[in-house]
């Protein structure tokens, strides 16, 4: 795929108003993580934007969302069908959080609320032995910290998919579907200010129920290995 083509960011909704006012929108977070060496084209299917055809972008990243895959909103179902078509066509795709769940759902996996509740904060992910042979994951350490904020999870993998990373809470933190399609439950685009705002946000009261806010805040620093995964997906190497 020509390097002159943009990276497509499929934005799956706006953050709540208080988060948006404090730390901006998902495209800002992804652009900050990627720098200015690549053009990023943003499409918002929740606003009715058409999803582009294969060959008009180099690779796609499907963002997180404050919606739930199990709500089966029309714009999300439309994006799931497009995602399935792109994955089957061999288009490079990386799913992040909601995007991770949507990719698994699109390919026949099961997504729902996690039986043990939400997972929030800076937490370790452990790679499987098979991850050492993966093109994107092979150079990462066996365990590294990530930023997480989710209530739903991939509960059952789709046929043919492989879990390559797990947390103590969720065995499906990283899923490989094909040589060109990977998804992660965590947020490689988050920075410490974004994670801190989500922990303290009024809009996150349900996700934070039963959690020690101060303890979570004290653990937030940085997740460079997670961010490097996003960068390798976009830039290679």
C-alpha positions as a Markdown table, in Angstrom:
| # | Residue | x | y | z |
|---|---|---|---|---|
| 1 | Unk | 0.0 | 0.0 | 0.0 |
| 2 | Unk | 1.6 | 3.4 | -1.0 |
| 3 | Unk | 3.1 | 5.3 | 2.0 |
| 4 | Unk | 1.5 | 8.5 | 0.5 |
| 5 | Unk | -1.9 | 7.2 | 1.5 |
| 6 | Unk | -3.2 | 8.3 | 5.0 |
| 7 | Unk | -3.8 | 6.2 | 8.0 |
| 8 | Unk | -7.5 | 5.9 | 8.6 |
| 9 | Unk | -8.8 | 6.5 | 12.1 |
| 10 | Unk | -12.3 | 5.2 | 12.5 |
| 11 | Unk | -13.6 | 7.3 | 15.5 |
| 12 | Unk | -16.3 | 5.4 | 17.4 |
| 13 | Unk | -17.9 | 8.3 | 19.3 |
| 14 | Unk | -17.1 | 11.4 | 21.2 |
| 15 | Unk | -15.7 | 11.3 | 24.8 |
| 16 | Unk | -18.0 | 12.6 | 27.5 |
| 17 | Unk | -18.1 | 16.4 | 27.7 |
| 18 | Unk | -15.9 | 16.8 | 30.8 |
| 19 | Unk | -13.2 | 14.5 | 29.4 |
| 20 | Unk | -13.3 | 16.2 | 26.0 |
| 21 | Unk | -13.0 | 19.7 | 27.7 |
| 22 | Unk | -10.0 | 18.5 | 29.7 |
| 23 | Unk | -7.9 | 16.4 | 27.3 |
| 24 | Unk | -9.5 | 16.6 | 23.9 |
| 25 | Unk | -10.8 | 14.0 | 21.5 |
| 26 | Unk | -9.4 | 10.6 | 20.3 |
| 27 | Unk | -7.9 | 12.0 | 17.1 |
| 28 | Unk | -5.7 | 14.3 | 19.1 |
| 29 | Unk | -4.5 | 11.5 | 21.3 |
| 30 | Unk | -3.7 | 9.3 | 18.3 |
| 31 | Unk | -2.0 | 12.1 | 16.4 |
| 32 | Unk | 0.1 | 13.0 | 19.5 |
| 33 | Unk | 1.2 | 9.3 | 19.8 |
| 34 | Unk | 2.1 | 9.1 | 16.1 |
| 35 | Unk | 3.7 | 12.5 | 15.6 |
| 36 | Unk | 3.6 | 14.5 | 12.3 |
| 37 | Unk | 5.2 | 11.9 | 10.0 |
| 38 | Unk | 1.9 | 10.4 | 8.8 |
| 39 | Unk | -1.4 | 11.9 | 7.6 |
| 40 | Unk | -4.4 | 10.7 | 9.6 |
| 41 | Unk | -7.8 | 10.7 | 8.0 |
| 42 | Unk | -10.7 | 10.6 | 10.5 |
| 43 | Unk | -14.1 | 9.2 | 9.8 |
| 44 | Unk | -17.0 | 9.2 | 12.3 |
| 45 | Unk | -19.6 | 6.6 | 11.4 |
| 46 | Unk | -21.6 | 7.6 | 14.4 |
| 47 | Unk | -22.1 | 11.0 | 12.7 |
| 48 | Unk | -23.1 | 9.3 | 9.4 |
| 49 | Unk | -19.7 | 9.5 | 7.7 |
| 50 | Unk | -19.3 | 6.9 | 4.9 |
| 51 | Unk | -16.6 | 4.3 | 5.4 |
| 52 | Unk | -14.0 | 4.4 | 2.7 |
| 53 | Unk | -13.3 | 1.6 | 0.3 |
| 54 | Unk | -10.1 | -0.5 | 0.4 |
| 55 | Unk | -7.2 | 1.0 | -1.5 |
| 56 | Unk | -7.9 | 4.6 | -0.4 |
| 57 | Unk | -6.0 | 4.4 | 2.9 |
| 58 | Unk | -2.8 | 2.6 | 4.0 |
| 59 | Unk | -4.1 | 1.0 | 7.2 |
| 60 | Unk | -7.0 | 1.5 | 9.6 |
| 61 | Unk | -7.2 | 2.0 | 13.4 |
| 62 | Unk | -10.6 | 1.6 | 15.0 |
| 63 | Unk | -10.8 | 3.7 | 18.2 |
| 64 | Unk | -12.3 | 3.2 | 21.6 |
| 65 | Unk | -15.8 | 4.5 | 22.5 |
| 66 | Unk | -18.1 | 5.2 | 25.4 |
| 67 | Unk | -20.8 | 3.2 | 23.6 |
| 68 | Unk | -21.2 | -0.6 | 24.1 |
| 69 | Unk | -20.9 | -3.2 | 21.3 |
| 70 | Unk | -23.9 | -5.0 | 22.8 |
| 71 | Unk | -26.2 | -2.0 | 22.2 |
| 72 | Unk | -25.9 | -3.0 | 18.4 |
| 73 | Unk | -26.4 | 0.7 | 17.3 |
| 74 | Unk | -26.9 | 1.0 | 13.6 |
| 75 | Unk | -23.7 | 2.9 | 13.0 |
| 76 | Unk | -21.7 | 0.3 | 15.0 |
| 77 | Unk | -23.3 | -2.6 | 13.1 |
| 78 | Unk | -22.5 | -0.9 | 9.8 |
| 79 | Unk | -18.9 | -0.4 | 11.0 |
| 80 | Unk | -18.7 | -4.1 | 12.1 |
| 81 | Unk | -19.7 | -5.2 | 8.6 |
| 82 | Unk | -17.2 | -2.9 | 7.0 |
| 83 | Unk | -14.5 | -4.1 | 9.4 |
| 84 | Unk | -15.2 | -7.7 | 8.5 |
| 85 | Unk | -15.0 | -6.9 | 4.8 |
| 86 | Unk | -11.7 | -5.1 | 5.3 |
| 87 | Unk | -10.2 | -7.9 | 7.4 |
| 88 | Unk | -11.2 | -10.5 | 4.9 |
| 89 | Unk | -9.6 | -8.4 | 2.1 |
| 90 | Unk | -6.3 | -8.3 | 4.0 |
| 91 | Unk | -6.4 | -4.6 | 4.8 |
| 92 | Unk | -4.1 | -3.8 | 7.8 |
| 93 | Unk | -6.4 | -3.1 | 10.8 |
| 94 | Unk | -5.7 | -2.4 | 14.5 |
| 95 | Unk | -8.6 | -2.3 | 16.9 |
| 96 | Unk | -8.4 | -0.4 | 20.2 |
| 97 | Unk | -10.7 | -1.1 | 23.1 |
| 98 | Unk | -14.2 | -0.8 | 21.5 |
| 99 | Unk | -12.4 | -1.4 | 18.2 |
| 100 | Unk | -10.9 | -4.6 | 19.7 |
| 101 | Unk | -14.3 | -5.8 | 20.8 |
| 102 | Unk | -15.9 | -4.8 | 17.4 |
| 103 | Unk | -13.3 | -6.8 | 15.4 |
| 104 | Unk | -13.9 | -9.9 | 17.5 |
| 105 | Unk | -17.7 | -9.5 | 17.3 |
| 106 | Unk | -17.5 | -8.9 | 13.5 |
| 107 | Unk | -15.6 | -12.2 | 13.1 |
| 108 | Unk | -18.0 | -14.3 | 15.2 |
| 109 | Unk | -16.7 | -13.8 | 18.8 |
| 110 | Unk | -18.8 | -13.0 | 21.9 |
| 111 | Unk | -18.6 | -9.6 | 23.5 |
| 112 | Unk | -20.4 | -8.6 | 26.7 |
| 113 | Unk | -20.0 | -7.1 | 30.2 |
| 114 | Unk | -17.1 | -8.7 | 32.1 |
| 115 | Unk | -18.4 | -10.9 | 34.9 |
| 116 | Unk | -15.9 | -9.3 | 37.3 |
| 117 | Unk | -16.7 | -5.7 | 36.3 |
| 118 | Unk | -14.6 | -3.0 | 34.8 |
| 119 | Unk | -10.9 | -2.7 | 34.4 |
| 120 | Unk | -9.4 | 0.8 | 34.9 |
| 121 | Unk | -5.9 | 2.2 | 35.3 |
| 122 | Unk | -2.3 | 1.4 | 34.5 |
| 123 | Unk | -2.0 | -2.3 | 34.7 |
| 124 | Unk | 0.4 | -5.1 | 33.4 |
| 125 | Unk | -0.3 | -7.2 | 30.4 |
| 126 | Unk | 1.5 | -10.5 | 30.0 |
| 127 | Unk | 2.4 | -11.9 | 26.5 |
| 128 | Unk | 1.9 | -15.5 | 25.6 |
| 129 | Unk | 4.8 | -17.6 | 24.3 |
| 130 | Unk | 3.4 | -17.4 | 20.8 |
| 131 | Unk | 3.6 | -13.6 | 20.9 |
| 132 | Unk | 7.4 | -13.8 | 20.6 |
| 133 | Unk | 6.9 | -14.9 | 17.0 |
| 134 | Unk | 4.4 | -12.1 | 16.2 |
| 135 | Unk | 5.6 | -9.3 | 13.9 |
| 136 | Unk | 4.2 | -6.5 | 16.1 |
| 137 | Unk | 4.8 | -8.0 | 19.5 |
| 138 | Unk | 8.0 | -10.0 | 19.2 |
| 139 | Unk | 10.3 | -7.2 | 20.5 |
| 140 | Unk | 8.1 | -6.3 | 23.5 |
| 141 | Unk | 9.0 | -7.5 | 27.0 |
| 142 | Unk | 7.1 | -10.5 | 28.4 |
| 143 | Unk | 5.2 | -8.1 | 30.6 |
| 144 | Unk | 4.5 | -4.4 | 30.2 |
| 145 | Unk | 2.1 | -1.8 | 31.5 |
| 146 | Unk | -0.9 | -0.5 | 29.6 |
| 147 | Unk | -3.7 | 2.0 | 30.1 |
| 148 | Unk | -7.1 | 0.4 | 30.5 |
| 149 | Unk | -10.7 | 1.6 | 30.7 |
| 150 | Unk | -13.5 | -0.8 | 29.8 |
| 151 | Unk | -16.5 | -2.5 | 31.1 |
| 152 | Unk | -17.1 | -5.0 | 28.2 |
| 153 | Unk | -14.6 | -7.6 | 27.1 |
| 154 | Unk | -14.2 | -10.2 | 24.4 |
| 155 | Unk | -15.6 | -13.2 | 26.3 |
| 156 | Unk | -15.2 | -15.8 | 23.5 |
| 157 | Unk | -12.6 | -15.6 | 20.7 |
| 158 | Unk | -13.8 | -15.7 | 17.1 |
| 159 | Unk | -13.0 | -18.9 | 15.1 |
| 160 | Unk | -9.4 | -18.9 | 14.1 |
| 161 | Unk | -8.3 | -16.1 | 16.3 |
| 162 | Unk | -5.5 | -16.3 | 18.9 |
| 163 | Unk | -5.1 | -14.5 | 22.2 |
| 164 | Unk | -1.5 | -13.3 | 22.5 |
| 165 | Unk | -1.7 | -11.2 | 25.7 |
| 166 | Unk | -3.6 | -11.3 | 29.0 |
| 167 | Unk | -4.1 | -9.3 | 32.1 |
| 168 | Unk | -5.1 | -10.7 | 35.5 |
| 169 | Unk | -8.6 | -9.6 | 34.7 |
| 170 | Unk | -9.0 | -10.4 | 31.0 |
| 171 | Unk | -7.4 | -13.3 | 29.1 |
| 172 | Unk | -8.1 | -11.6 | 25.7 |
| 173 | Unk | -6.1 | -8.4 | 25.9 |
| 174 | Unk | -4.4 | -8.9 | 22.5 |
| 175 | Unk | -6.0 | -10.9 | 19.7 |
| 176 | Unk | -4.4 | -11.8 | 16.4 |
| 177 | Unk | -6.9 | -12.6 | 13.6 |
| 178 | Unk | -4.7 | -12.8 | 10.6 |
| 179 | Unk | -1.3 | -11.5 | 9.5 |
| 180 | Unk | -2.8 | -8.1 | 8.9 |
| 181 | Unk | -5.4 | -7.8 | 11.7 |
| 182 | Unk | -4.7 | -7.4 | 15.4 |
| 183 | Unk | -6.6 | -5.8 | 18.2 |
| 184 | Unk | -5.9 | -4.7 | 21.8 |
| 185 | Unk | -8.2 | -4.1 | 24.7 |
| 186 | Unk | -5.9 | -1.4 | 26.1 |
| 187 | Unk | -5.3 | 2.1 | 24.9 |
| 188 | Unk | -1.8 | 2.7 | 23.3 |
| 189 | Unk | -2.8 | 6.3 | 22.4 |
| 190 | Unk | -3.5 | 7.3 | 26.0 |
| 191 | Unk | -1.2 | 9.6 | 28.0 |
| 192 | Unk | -1.0 | 9.9 | 31.7 |
| 193 | Unk | -3.2 | 13.1 | 31.7 |
| 194 | Unk | -5.9 | 11.2 | 29.7 |
| 195 | Unk | -5.8 | 8.2 | 32.0 |
| 196 | Unk | -5.9 | 10.5 | 35.1 |
| 197 | Unk | -8.9 | 12.4 | 33.8 |
| 198 | Unk | -10.8 | 9.2 | 33.0 |
| 199 | Unk | -10.1 | 8.0 | 36.6 |
| 200 | Unk | -11.4 | 11.2 | 38.1 |
| 201 | Unk | -14.2 | 12.0 | 35.6 |
| 202 | Unk | -17.8 | 12.4 | 36.6 |
| 203 | Unk | -18.8 | 10.4 | 33.6 |
| 204 | Unk | -16.9 | 7.3 | 34.8 |
| 205 | Unk | -18.8 | 6.8 | 38.1 |
| 206 | Unk | -20.2 | 3.4 | 37.1 |
| 207 | Unk | -16.9 | 2.1 | 35.8 |
| 208 | Unk | -15.1 | 3.3 | 39.0 |
| 209 | Unk | -17.6 | 1.8 | 41.4 |
| 210 | Unk | -15.8 | -0.1 | 44.2 |
| 211 | Unk | -12.3 | 1.1 | 43.0 |
| 212 | Unk | -9.8 | 3.2 | 45.0 |
| 213 | Unk | -9.4 | 6.3 | 43.0 |
| 214 | Unk | -6.3 | 7.5 | 44.8 |
| 215 | Unk | -4.6 | 4.2 | 44.5 |
| 216 | Unk | -5.3 | 4.1 | 40.8 |
| 217 | Unk | -4.0 | 7.6 | 40.3 |
| 218 | Unk | -0.8 | 6.8 | 42.2 |
| 219 | Unk | 0.1 | 4.1 | 39.7 |
| 220 | Unk | -0.3 | 6.2 | 36.6 |
| 221 | Unk | 3.0 | 7.1 | 34.9 |
| 222 | Unk | 3.6 | 6.1 | 31.3 |
| 223 | Unk | 3.1 | 3.1 | 29.0 |
| 224 | Unk | 5.9 | 3.4 | 26.3 |
| 225 | Unk | 5.8 | -0.2 | 25.2 |
| 226 | Unk | 2.1 | 0.0 | 24.6 |
| 227 | Unk | 2.5 | 3.2 | 22.6 |
| 228 | Unk | 5.4 | 1.5 | 20.6 |
| 229 | Unk | 2.9 | -1.2 | 19.4 |
| 230 | Unk | 0.7 | 1.5 | 17.8 |
| 231 | Unk | 3.8 | 3.1 | 16.2 |
| 232 | Unk | 5.1 | -0.2 | 14.8 |
| 233 | Unk | 1.7 | -0.9 | 13.4 |
| 234 | Unk | 1.7 | 2.4 | 11.5 |
| 235 | Unk | 5.4 | 2.8 | 10.7 |
| 236 | Unk | 6.6 | -0.8 | 10.6 |
| 237 | Unk | 10.0 | -1.8 | 12.1 |
